[in-house]
Amino acid sequence: MYIPIEQIKQHFHYDPFKAMVAPRPIGWMSSRGADGRNNLAPYSFFNAVSNAPHMLMFVSAGLKDTVTNCRDRGEFCFNLVSHSMLHPMSRSSAMTDQDEFELAGLEALECEHIDCPRVAGAPASMECVVTQVMPLKDKDGTELDNWMVLGQVVAVHVEPDYITQDQRFDTEKAALVSRCGYKDYMASGRFFELERG
Ligand SMILES: Cc1cc2nc3c(=O)[nH]c(=O)nc-3n(C[C@H](O)[C@H](O)[C@H](O)COP(=O)(O)O)c2cc1C
């Protein structure tokens, strides 16, 4: 079936875009406001975009607090979401002026290299310095109210439990949660190795 994008709603009850680009890793972003208040929120328009240097990006629909904080202070921290943190992660998505660490019953630890909180107990966290904050543009070149933040990783915290004997990060044990479409999430699936080619 061929569907021009403007007709998508005629064929699906809900827009399937996020169900098709799935699963998406969840960037659980901690940041600090200009007023010193801690902030925490999940972003699934999120991914790693470079390995050398290590860089991450996320996109916010509108100028949400995390983007404002990134713009104001030039720093954020990415925290991995393990299955055991699913509910606090969900609670931290509340649109509120309250500190989401408190709202979600999470302990905030201080980052080392940047002036920013991180989530205690996350399998790993990455301290990032913001390199770009920019609005997306549509195909006609019109600037949108969708903001992409890019950051360079300057330090990593890893819970020792998730480092294997042969010094790998144990992704399977970390049981990372990812986002699909609708209200769907995915917990870590079946792990297997594949040689390239
Ligand atoms: C799993 C999950 C993923 C989300 N991904 C995004 C996203 O990619 N972009 C976005 O703008 N909002 C996303 N949201 C909604 C934000 O987390 C929510 O609007 C939050 O209140 C923003 O917080 P902030 O204003 O403190 O940044 C997501 C929510 C959940 C639960």
The ligand as a Gaussian input file, in Angstrom:
#p B3LYP/6-31G(d) Opt

LIG

0 1
 C        9.273000       7.682000      27.135000
 C        9.050000       9.130000      26.806000
 C        9.715000       9.713000      25.747000
 C        9.522000      11.066000      25.430000
 N       10.196000      11.595000      24.372000
 C       10.043000      12.912000      24.068000
 C       10.760000      13.483000      22.979000
 O       11.550000      12.841000      22.292000
 N       10.565000      14.813000      22.734000
 C        9.719000      15.572000      23.478000
 O        9.578000      16.763000      23.207000
 N        9.039000      15.047000      24.528000
 C        9.192000      13.741000      24.850000
 N        8.517000      13.203000      25.914000
 C        7.720000      14.092000      26.762000
 C        8.616000      14.852000      27.752000
 O        9.326000      13.935000      28.586000
 C        7.734000      15.751000      28.637000
 O        7.119000      16.740000      27.841000
 C        8.493000      16.397000      29.773000
 O        7.597000      17.043000      30.644000
 C        9.524000      17.410000      29.319000
 O       10.180000      17.873000      30.464000
 P       11.050000      19.183000      30.547000
 O       10.134000      20.341000      30.238000
 O       11.522000      19.191000      31.967000
 O       12.178000      19.044000      29.563000
 C        8.651000      11.859000      26.223000
 C        7.965000      11.256000      27.298000
 C        8.142000       9.918000      27.576000
 C        7.406000       9.288000      28.738000

